């Protein structure tokens, strides 16, 4: 099967090319079905190719497609191992469901076929990233998803906010990419190659200092793509794109690239414990920071956007604490329930005539039973309620961090606090949207979404319920599946594992209690009497106001980075460039022009004048030679 694994990459790529040229002619809904079926076909082939890994009968392979840059070990080749296959299965599987959902959601959009061209292109970029067999090809996919995020976030570019959000995502990611590029330069200088083969050596040939530098620089790139402090600010604005785009970016593709980058370079982080600890610390701080902001958001998609930033922080705690399997496990389960939450939010927005303010919702459960039920399942999963998928993966990350001891216990405490806050704000969202009295404006008639939208919701709900059982303390299926990708690291130094015995039960119980407490407090506050809610909220008005405005980070960046940057750019463009650079060029041109004006009278067009000048020149030369004693 691996001989034709290139089909996984080629199918969505072919869809993007085909729809670019013929999508408008196909029209709606045919263009959407073509895009969706091609991504689905890629998923089916990926499943068949991954079966040997499930059976434990296969080893990682590299399939060279064509020669690209052999001098630096950068062939255009696919690396098919358990880690890349897991990423591929999630990208194509969840991505296909999002594609099908988008057929209904984008109904009536004048650029329907163009949307699916970009969606297929996005899937192609992400698959290039995760299937790459070397850093150069990985970086190619890395930049491709950055481009596609710009195209999709700003898809409704006639809205100024959408156009600005697309530019913001593109620019912030370029900042992170700069750090990643420097890391690649160090690797190329040190090894003379960008092949992943250098990661197979447990000792790497790197000093601790160089490994730390590479690890921290890769963290800069990962923080940009996976929206970690301080480069997280683009992701909340990404909700300006169509909701299927939000689901694709936030759940299955782009934002998980940073987590994958750290996991793929586990050997480097094992050589650099300071860099690994920094990854986990940044993740923990991001998880708590974003969770507090989500508490006070009123936009249904804004809550989920900050929730994504927070959950990505959990994944960074996992991979940063060397619990690579736990981090990738949470990536998988998060893709299930976060895609479900975003698509469910899209269903609500669709039913509410594009209304996104939760203050104008309420009582939608009886009008949208499928959406309410599936979003309820996802809410319990992200809150960490067993036996749903979110419980198993989040508990494994927290247990692994606690089991490390030392500083990691502090990060465990931050993660535990974040778990309670997560349960609170997600319950708040569910109650405000689906329970209580209707608060919507006149003229709005909520209704359940069409089957093209609800069937993907039900499929994702099933994955949210059962996906966690792939890796439990009683059946470590995913751990055995991923073992070949981390065997070098595990054999050399060892990887973190969750606590065992009574400690594991106690930690799990504490985490569940934190989630249940968050659910209870949110339900009591938002499902209870309005007078009590107003009284409590008034007491905490100052922090809530701070959370609602996201700590004014965007304003801070605007005043300290954007405005000074604009001022410097303006001076460079209109003072230095026009006054100095253009001044030099224009000065040279002026000298030439004045010289030309001076000698122009010599060009009269009369032969007699030229004859006189020729004679005068000849006489002059004769005099010069005679004076020199010539002739």
C-alpha positions in Angstrom: 0.0 0.0 0.0 2.8 2.4 0.7 4.0 2.3 -2.9 0.9 4.4 -3.8 0.7 6.4 -0.6 1.3 9.5 -2.7 -2.4 9.2 -3.6 -3.3 10.6 -0.2 -1.5 13.8 -1.2 -2.4 13.8 -4.8 -6.2 13.4 -4.5 -6.9 16.7 -2.7 -4.3 18.4 -4.8 -6.0 17.2 -8.0 -9.3 18.5 -6.6 -7.8 21.9 -6.0 -6.4 22.1 -9.5 -9.6 20.7 -11.1 -11.9 23.0 -9.2 -9.7 26.0 -10.0 -10.2 25.5 -13.7 -13.7 23.9 -13.9 -15.3 24.5 -10.5 -17.3 27.5 -11.6 -18.6 25.5 -14.5 -19.6 22.7 -12.2 -21.4 25.0 -9.9 -23.3 24.2 -6.7 -23.4 21.6 -5.1 -21.3 19.5 -7.6 -18.1 21.4 -6.8 -18.6 20.7 -3.1 -19.2 17.0 -3.7 -16.1 16.7 -5.8 -13.9 18.3 -3.1 -15.5 16.2 -0.3 -15.3 12.9 -2.1 -11.6 13.4 -3.0 -10.7 14.1 0.6 -12.8 11.1 1.6 -11.0 8.9 -0.9 -7.7 10.1 0.6 -8.9 9.1 4.0 -10.0 5.6 2.9 -6.6 5.0 1.3 -4.8 6.3 4.5 -6.8 3.9 6.6 -5.8 0.9 4.4 -2.2 2.0 4.4 -2.2 2.4 8.2 -3.7 -1.1 8.9 -0.2 -2.7 9.2 0.7 -0.2 12.0 -2.5 -1.2 13.9 -1.4 -4.9 13.5 2.1 -4.2 14.5 3.5 -5.7 11.4 5.0 -2.7 9.6 7.9 -0.3 10.1 8.3 3.3 9.0 9.0 3.8 5.3 10.1 6.6 3.0 8.7 6.8 -0.5 10.7 9.1 -2.9 8.4 10.7 -5.5 11.0 12.7 -7.4 14.4 14.2 -6.9 14.2 17.7 -5.5 17.3 19.0 -3.7 19.5 15.9 -3.1 22.5 18.0 -2.2 20.9 18.9 1.1 19.0 15.6 1.6 15.7 17.2 0.6 14.0 14.8 -1.9 10.3 15.2 -2.5 9.5 12.1 -0.4 6.8 10.8 1.8 7.5 9.5 5.3 4.9 7.0 6.3 5.2 6.1 10.0 2.7 5.9 12.8 3.0 9.6 13.7 2.5 10.9 10.1 -0.3 8.4 9.6 -2.1 9.5 12.7 -1.9 13.1 11.6 -3.0 12.1 8.1 -6.0 10.1 9.3 -7.3 13.0 11.4 -6.6 15.6 8.7 -8.4 13.6 6.0 -11.1 12.0 8.2 -12.2 15.1 10.1 -11.5 17.3 7.1 -13.8 15.2 4.9 -16.7 15.6 7.4 -16.0 19.4 7.5 -16.1 19.4 3.7 -19.4 17.6 3.6 -20.8 20.0 6.2 -19.7 23.0 4.1 -21.8 21.9 1.2 -24.9 22.8 3.2 -23.3 25.7 5.1 -22.0 27.5 2.0 -25.3 27.1 0.1 -26.0 30.2 -2.0 -22.6 31.7 -1.7 -21.6 33.3 -5.0 -18.0 31.9 -4.7 -19.1 28.4 -3.7 -16.7 26.6 -6.0 -13.8 28.9 -5.1 -14.3 28.1 -1.4 -13.9 24.4 -2.1 -10.8 25.0 -4.2 -9.2 26.6 -1.2 -10.4 23.9 1.1 -8.8 21.2 -1.0 -5.7 23.3 -1.3 -5.6 23.7 2.5 -5.8 19.9 3.0 -3.0 19.4 0.4 -0.8 21.9 2.3 -1.4 20.2 5.7 -0.8 16.7 4.2 2.5 17.9 2.6 3.5 19.1 6.1 2.7 15.9 8.0 3.9 13.5 5.3 7.2 15.3 4.6 10.4 13.2 4.9 12.6 16.2 5.4 12.6 19.6 6.9 12.6 21.4 3.5 9.4 19.6 2.4 7.9 20.1 5.9 8.6 23.9 5.6 6.9 23.9 2.1 3.7 22.5 3.6 4.2 24.8 6.6 4.1 27.9 4.4 1.3 26.4 2.2 -1.1 26.2 5.2 -0.1 29.8 6.1 -1.1 30.9 2.6 -4.4 28.9 2.7 -5.3 30.3 6.1 -5.1 33.8 4.6 -7.2 32.8 1.7 -9.9 31.2 3.8 -10.0 33.5 6.8 -10.4 36.5 4.5 -12.7 34.5 2.1 -15.5 37.1 2.7 -13.0 39.9 2.0 -15.7 42.5 1.3 -16.1 42.6 5.1 -13.2 44.8 6.4 -13.0 42.7 9.6 -12.5 39.5 7.6 -9.8 41.1 5.3 -8.0 42.4 8.4 -8.2 39.0 10.1 -6.6 37.3 7.1 -3.8 39.7 7.0 -3.3 39.5 10.8 -3.0 35.7 10.6 -0.5 35.8 7.7 1.7 38.4 9.4 1.8 36.9 12.9 2.7 33.5 11.4 5.5 35.1 9.5 7.0 36.2 12.8 7.0 32.6 14.0 8.3 31.3 10.7 11.4 33.5 11.1 12.4 31.5 14.2 11.7 28.2 12.5 13.9 29.2 9.5 16.8 30.0 11.7 16.5 26.6 13.4 16.6 25.0 9.9 19.7 26.9 9.1 21.4 25.7 12.2 20.5 22.1 11.3 21.7 22.4 7.8 25.0 24.0 8.9 25.5 21.4 11.6 24.6 18.3 9.6 24.9 19.4 6.0 21.4 17.9 5.4 17.8 18.6 6.1 16.8 15.0 6.1 14.9 13.6 9.1 17.5 10.8 9.2 19.5 13.0 11.6 16.7 12.6 14.1 17.2 8.8 14.1 20.5 9.2 16.0 19.7 9.3 19.7 22.9 11.4 20.3 22.3 13.7 17.3 25.8 15.0 17.4 24.5 18.3 18.8 25.8 20.0 21.9 23.3 20.7 24.6 23.6 24.4 23.8 22.9 24.0 20.1 20.0 21.6 20.8 18.5 24.1 23.2 18.8 26.9 20.6 17.2 24.7 17.9 14.4 23.6 20.2 13.6 27.2 21.3 13.7 28.5 17.8 11.3 25.7 16.7 9.1 26.7 19.6 8.9 30.2 18.1 7.6 28.7 14.9 5.3 26.3 16.7 3.9 29.2 18.8 3.0 31.0 15.6 1.2 28.1 14.0 -0.3 26.7 17.2 -1.3 30.1 18.6 0.7 30.1 21.9 1.8 33.1 23.9 2.7 35.6 22.7 1.7 34.8 19.1 -1.8 33.5 19.8 -3.6 36.8 18.8 -4.4 35.8 15.2 -6.4 32.7 16.1 -9.4 34.4 17.8 -9.8 36.7 14.8 -9.7 33.6 12.4 -13.4 33.1 13.2 -14.1 35.9 10.7 -13.9 33.2 8.0 -16.8 30.9 7.3 -17.5 28.5 10.1 -16.2 25.4 8.2 -12.9 27.2 7.9 -12.9 27.8 11.7 -13.5 24.1 12.2 -10.8 23.1 9.8 -8.2 25.5 11.1 -9.0 25.1 14.8 -9.5 21.4 14.9 -7.9 19.3 12.3 -5.2 21.2 10.4 -3.1 24.3 10.8 -3.1 24.9 14.5 -1.9 21.4 15.3 1.2 21.9 13.1 3.2 23.3 16.0 2.4 20.3 18.2 3.4 18.0 15.4 6.7 19.9 14.9 7.7 19.3 18.6 6.7 15.7 18.5 8.5 15.1 15.2 11.7 16.6 16.8 11.4 14.7 20.0 15.0 13.7 19.7 16.1 17.3 19.8 14.0 18.2 22.8 15.3 15.2 24.7 18.8 16.6 24.2 17.5 20.0 25.4 15.5 19.7 28.6 15.4 23.5 29.1 13.8 23.9 25.7 11.3 21.0 26.5 10.4 22.6 29.8 9.9 25.9 28.1 7.5 24.3 25.7 5.5 22.8 28.5 5.6 26.1 30.5 4.4 28.2 27.5 1.6 25.7 27.0 0.4 25.8 30.6 0.4 29.6 30.7 -1.4 29.8 27.3 -4.0 27.3 28.5 -4.8 29.3 31.6 -4.6 32.7 29.9 -6.9 31.8 27.0 -9.4 29.9 29.3 -9.9 33.0 31.5 -10.6 35.1 28.4 -13.1 32.6 27.1 -15.2 33.0 30.3 -16.5 36.4 29.4 -16.9 36.1 25.6 -20.4 36.7 24.2 -19.7 35.6 20.6 -20.4 31.9 20.3 -17.4 31.4 18.0 -15.1 33.6 20.1 -15.6 31.2 23.1 -14.6 28.3 20.9 -11.6 30.2 19.5 -10.1 31.0 22.9 -11.0 27.4 23.9 -8.8 26.2 21.0 -5.9 28.3 22.1 -6.3 26.9 25.6 -6.6 23.2 24.5 -3.5 23.7 22.3 -1.7 24.7 25.5 -2.6 21.3 26.9 -1.0 19.6 23.9 2.1 21.6 24.5 2.2 20.6 28.1 2.1 17.0 26.9 4.8 17.1 24.3 6.9 19.5 26.4 6.9 17.1 29.3 8.1 14.4 26.9 4.6 12.7 27.1 4.5 12.7 23.3 1.8 10.0 23.0 -0.4 11.9 25.5 0.0 15.2 23.5 -0.8 13.5 20.2 -3.7 11.6 21.8 -5.2 15.0 22.9 -4.6 16.3 19.4 -6.8 13.5 18.1 -9.6 13.7 20.6 -9.6 17.5 20.4 -10.0 17.3 16.7 -13.2 15.3 17.2 -14.9 17.4 19.8 -13.7 20.8 18.7 -14.7 20.2 15.1 -18.1 19.2 16.5 -18.3 22.3 18.6 -17.5 24.6 15.7 -19.8 22.9 13.3 -22.5 22.9 15.9 -21.9 26.7 16.4 -22.2 27.1 12.6 -25.5 25.2 12.7 -26.7 27.6 15.4 -25.6 30.6 13.4 -27.2 29.2 10.3 -30.5 28.8 12.2 -30.3 32.2 13.8 -29.9 34.2 10.5 -26.1 34.8 11.1 -26.6 35.9 14.7 -23.5 35.1 16.9 -24.2 36.9 20.1 -25.2 34.4 22.8 -27.1 37.1 24.7 -29.6 36.9 21.8 -30.1 33.1 21.9 -31.5 30.7 24.5 -34.1 28.0 24.4 -32.8 26.5 21.1 -32.7 22.9 22.3 -36.3 22.3 21.3 -35.9 23.8 17.9 -32.5 22.2 17.1 -32.5 18.8 18.9 -29.7 17.2 16.9 -27.4 20.2 17.2 -28.1 20.6 20.9 -27.5 16.9 21.7 -24.3 16.7 19.7 -22.9 20.0 21.1 -23.9 18.7 24.6 -21.8 15.7 24.1 -18.8 17.8 22.9 -19.3 20.1 25.9 -19.1 17.2 28.3 -16.1 15.8 26.5 -14.0 19.1 26.6 -15.1 19.4 30.3 -13.3 16.1 31.0 -16.4 14.1 31.9 -15.7 10.3 31.7 -15.9 8.2 29.6 -15.9 10.7 26.7 -12.8 11.3 24.6 -11.6 14.5 26.2 -11.4 12.9 29.7 -8.9 10.2 28.6 -6.5 12.4 26.7 -6.6 15.4 29.1 -6.2 13.1 32.1 -3.2 11.4 30.5 -1.5 14.8 30.0 -2.1 15.9 33.5 -1.0 12.5 35.0 2.2 12.5 32.9 3.1 16.0 34.0 2.4 15.2 37.7 4.5 12.0 37.4 7.5 14.1 36.3 7.7 15.8 39.6 9.4 19.2 40.3 8.3 22.1 38.1 6.0 19.9 36.2 3.8 19.5 39.3 3.3 23.3 39.2 2.2 23.0 35.5 -0.1 20.1 36.5 -1.8 22.5 39.0 -2.2 25.1 36.3 -3.6 22.5 34.0 -6.0 21.3 36.7 -7.3 24.9 37.3 -7.7 25.3 33.6 -9.7 22.2 33.4 -12.2 23.6 35.9 -12.4 26.9 34.0 -12.9 25.1 30.7 -15.9 23.2 32.1 -17.3 26.5 33.4 -17.2 28.5 30.2 -18.3 25.6 28.0 -21.3 24.9 30.3 -22.0 28.7 30.2 -22.1 28.6 26.5 -24.4 25.6 26.3 -26.8 27.0 28.8 -26.9 30.5 27.1 -27.5 29.0 23.7 -29.8 26.0 24.2 -31.5 26.3 27.6 -33.6 29.0 29.3 -36.0 31.4 27.7 -35.6 32.6 24.1 -33.9 36.0 23.8 -33.7 36.3 20.0 -35.0 39.2 18.0 -38.3 39.2 16.2 -38.2 37.8 12.7 -35.8 35.0 13.6 -37.3 31.5 13.3 -34.8 28.9 14.5 -34.8 25.5 12.8 -32.7 22.4 12.6 -30.0 22.4 9.9 -30.2 20.2 6.8 -28.8 16.7 6.8 -25.7 17.7 5.0 -24.9 19.6 8.2 -26.4 17.4 10.9 -24.9 14.0 9.6 -21.3 15.2 10.1 -22.3 16.4 13.6 -23.6 13.0 14.5 -20.5 11.3 13.0 -18.2 13.6 15.1 -20.4 13.0 18.2 -19.8 9.2 17.7 -16.1 9.8 17.5 -16.2 12.0 20.6 -17.9 9.3 22.5 -15.8 6.4 21.4 -12.5 7.9 20.3 -11.0 8.1 23.8 -11.1 4.3 24.2 -8.2 4.0 21.7 -5.9 4.8 24.5 -6.9 4.1 28.1 -4.9 2.9 31.1 -6.6 -0.5 30.5 -5.8 -0.6 26.8 -2.9 1.4 25.5 -3.7 1.0 21.9 -2.5 4.4 20.6 0.7 4.1 22.7 1.6 0.9 21.0 0.6 2.3 17.6 2.9 5.3 18.0 5.8 3.4 19.5 7.8 3.0 16.3 7.9 6.8 15.8 9.4 7.4 19.3 11.4 4.2 19.8 14.7 6.0 19.3 13.8 8.6 21.9 12.3 6.1 24.3 15.3 3.7 24.0 17.8 6.5 24.5 16.4 8.5 27.4 12.9 7.5 28.2 9.5 9.2 27.8 7.1 10.4 30.4 4.2 8.2 31.3 1.1 8.8 33.5 1.1 7.8 37.1 -0.1 4.3 38.0 -1.9 2.6 40.7 -3.8 4.6 43.4 -2.0 7.8 42.4 -3.5 7.6 38.9 -7.0 7.1 40.3 -6.6 10.0 42.7 -5.3 12.3 40.0 -8.2 11.3 37.6 -10.7 11.8 40.4 -9.4 15.3 41.2 -9.5 16.2 37.5 -13.1 15.0 37.1 -14.1 16.8 40.3 -12.6 20.0 38.9 -14.6 19.6 35.7 -17.9 18.8 37.6 -17.4 21.8 39.9 -17.0 24.0 36.8 -20.2 22.6 35.3 -22.1 23.0 38.5 -21.1 26.6 39.1 -21.8 27.6 35.5 -25.2 25.9 35.5 -26.2 27.4 38.9 -25.1 30.9 37.6 -26.6 30.9 34.1 -29.6 28.6 34.5 -30.7 30.2 37.7 -32.5 33.4 38.4 -31.3 36.4 36.5 -31.1 38.6 39.7 -28.6 36.2 41.3 -26.5 36.1 38.1 -26.4 39.9 37.8 -25.5 40.2 41.5 -22.6 37.7 41.2 -21.4 39.1 37.9 -21.5 42.6 39.3 -19.2 41.5 42.2 -16.7 40.2 39.7 -17.2 43.1 37.2 -13.6 44.2 37.0 -12.0 40.9 36.1 -14.9 39.9 33.8 -14.4 43.3 31.9 -10.7 42.5 31.6 -11.4 39.0 30.3 -14.1 40.2 27.9 -11.5 42.5 26.3 -8.9 39.8 26.2 -6.6 41.7 28.6 -6.3 44.4 25.9 -3.4 42.5 24.3 -4.3 43.5 20.8 -4.4 47.2 21.9 -1.0 46.7 23.5 0.5 45.2 20.4 -1.1 47.9 18.3 0.5 50.7 20.3 3.9 49.1 21.0 4.5 47.2 17.8 2.0 48.1 15.0 2.0 51.9 15.3 5.8 52.2 15.8 6.2 49.7 12.9 3.9 51.8 10.7 5.8 55.0 11.7 9.2 53.4 10.8 7.8 52.0 7.6 6.3 55.4 6.7 9.7 57.1 7.4 11.5 54.5 5.4 9.1 54.7 2.5 8.5 58.5 2.3 11.6 59.9 3.9 14.6 57.6 3.5 13.5 55.9 0.3 12.2 59.0 -1.5 14.6 61.5 0.0 17.9 59.5 0.2 17.7 56.4 -2.1 15.6 58.1 -4.8 17.6 61.2 -4.2 20.8 59.5 -5.2 19.2 58.0 -8.3 17.5 61.2 -9.2 20.7 63.1 -8.6 22.7 60.9 -11.0 19.9 61.3 -13.5 20.0 65.1 -13.1 23.7 65.3 -13.7 23.3 63.2 -16.9 20.4 65.4 -17.9 22.3 68.6 -17.4 25.3 67.3 -19.3 23.1 66.3 -22.1 21.5 69.8 -22.2 25.0 71.3 -22.3 26.2 69.2 -25.3 22.9 69.1 -27.1 23.6 72.3 -29.1 26.5 70.5 -30.8 23.9 68.3 -32.6 22.7 70.8 -35.3 22.0 68.4 -38.2 24.0 70.5 -40.7 26.9 68.7 -42.5 28.9 71.9 -42.8 29.0 72.3 -39.0 30.1 68.7 -38.6 32.8 69.3 -41.3 34.1 72.3 -39.4 34.2 70.3 -36.1 36.0 67.5 -37.9 38.6 69.9 -39.3 39.0 71.6 -36.0 39.5 68.2 -34.3 42.1 67.2 -36.9 44.0 70.4 -36.4 43.9 69.9 -32.7 45.3 66.4 -32.9 48.0 67.6 -35.3 49.1 70.4 -32.9 49.1 67.9 -30.0 51.3 65.4 -31.9 53.7 68.1 -33.0 54.0 69.4 -29.4 54.8 65.9 -28.3 57.6 65.6 -30.8 55.7 63.1 -32.9 55.5 62.6 -36.6 
